[in-house]
Amino acid sequence: MEAWWQEAWLTLQAEFADIGDAKQVTQMTVRLLMAAILGGILGFERESKGKAAGIRTHMLVALGAALFVLVPQMSGNQADAMSRVVQGVIAGIGFLGAGTIIKGKDEDAGHVKGLTTAAGLWMTAAIGVAAGLGRESTAVLSTLLALAVFSVMPRIVRAFEKDE
């Protein structure tokens, strides 16, 4: 029975041995936290405006996108494999975004809601991919630009509409 427990313990150690050293733990932690925080920032902005996709949704999208690219990258996959992973993330988020788009009926006919939410989720996934690939500066800059689109652009549009 002792040999069985020994074998079970060794198997458990092998199963959790995907992190080789402190450098990998630090990289994984920074990249995943960065993705979650940046997604949360965008989600907070959307939630404060009363939009359907808020903090948790944006955090999960960014974190998931980062994880999808981080795991194959740390496993040593080549660039062509990473390209396919990124393509899959983009397509998957497209389906998620499509679920947020609603076309109005009757008096709202022709009015489409949720396009900005869908685009925001798509952008959040891209930010997560950037963070997951270790492009933290790009992820931060992209988050700042997305925040500007979400918060500054509506004011500019309203200012131009008042002039008309």
C-alpha positions, 0 to 999 in steps of 0.5 A: 500500500505504501508503494501505491501512495508513493506512486500517487504522490509522484503522479500528483507532483508531475501533474502540477509540474508545469511551472518550472521556476520562479521566473515562470511563476512571476511571468504567469502571475504578472500577465494574468493579473495584468489582463484581469486588471485591464479588463476590469478597468474597461468593465468598470467604465462600461458598468458605470454607464449601465451597460450589460457587460460590466466588470466581471465579464470584461475581466473574464474575457481578458483573463481567458484570452490571456490564458489561451495564449499563455499556456501554449506559449509557455509550452513552447509552441511555435508561431504558427500554432500561436497564430491559430490560437489567436484566430480561435480567440478572435472567432470565439469572442465574435460569437460572444459579441454577437450575443450582445447585439439586439435589433429593435422591433416595431418603434425601434425598427432599424435601431441596433443596440449592443454594437459598442458592447460587442466591440468592447468585448472584442477589444478586451480580448485583444488586450488580454491576448497582448498581456498574455503574450507579454506585451504589457505596454501594448496592453496598457496603451490599448486600454487607455485608448479604449477608455478614451473611445468609451468616455471621450468620444461620446462627449465629442459627438454630443458637442458636434450634435449641439452645433447642428 
